[in-house]
Amino acid sequence: MIEPLLMTCVRVNTFSGSVALSGASGFFFARDKRLFLVTSGHVFFDEPSGHRPDRIEIGLHTDDSDLGRSTGFSIPLYKHQKGIWKQASDAGGAVDVAVIEIEKLALPVTTAFQAFTPDQIAGAGERVTIGSTLLTAGYPMGFEDTLHHLPVARSATLASTFGLRFNGKGYFLIDARTHRGLSGAPVVMQDSAGPDGCALGWKLLGIHSARLESGSRDPAQDEALGLNSIWYADILLTLTK
């Protein structure tokens, strides 16, 4: 049995023309018979660093009985010089989450994947206590099961109050060892009950954005904090209307 959570995730590679720029993580979200790719907003565009890809490529499994069979699927980021992804802002400013709709008919007919749905999003009233064990699944520094093209999961614990906007922003914190390439990864907790007929068994809490550091950290004396900002997943309900 392949863990369904891993089948929701895809590796996201960004390009400018034929030039590879960066690698990140993403996952599928399905709503009203529509399919979306979710990742961090800065994967598609990041002005401070000058990151301006014009397309992305994701890896797709093309045979659910042989996960070694896969293909790359290219998605342009612009149409008529306008970005085709959606982002949002809230009272705290820009939200570092982006979605891009995928035309399902354009996918290989044998594409094998899983997707989160609105029923699996953990609401602000969800009981998630400090220190709760969470997971994030993705491609740290591009690392993956190269034979089966699957991501890896890393453990995390909740480091700030779930449902409270940390520093007034639309995210919460986790304590986890993370690396480049995890931007856009789903952050989940186990849902042993799960909705009837749900094959995932996980609740989606948020989308990994970035590692956080204290402004007073002295690299010569202090270790990294190991804290990460996770944008609340309910923003997807707005972005996929």
Secondary structure, 3 states (H helix, E strand, C coil): CCCHHHHHEEEEEEEECCEEEEEEEEEEEEECCEEEEEECHHHHCECCCCECCCEEEEEEECCCCCCCCEEEEEEECEECCEECCEEEEECCEEEEEEEEEECHHHCCCCCECCCECHHHECCCCCCCCCCCEEEEEECHHHCCECCCCECEEEEEEECCCCCCCHHHCCEEEEECCCCCCCCCCEEEEECCCCCCCCCCCEEEEEEEEEEECCCCCCCCCCCCCCEEEEEECCHHHHHCC
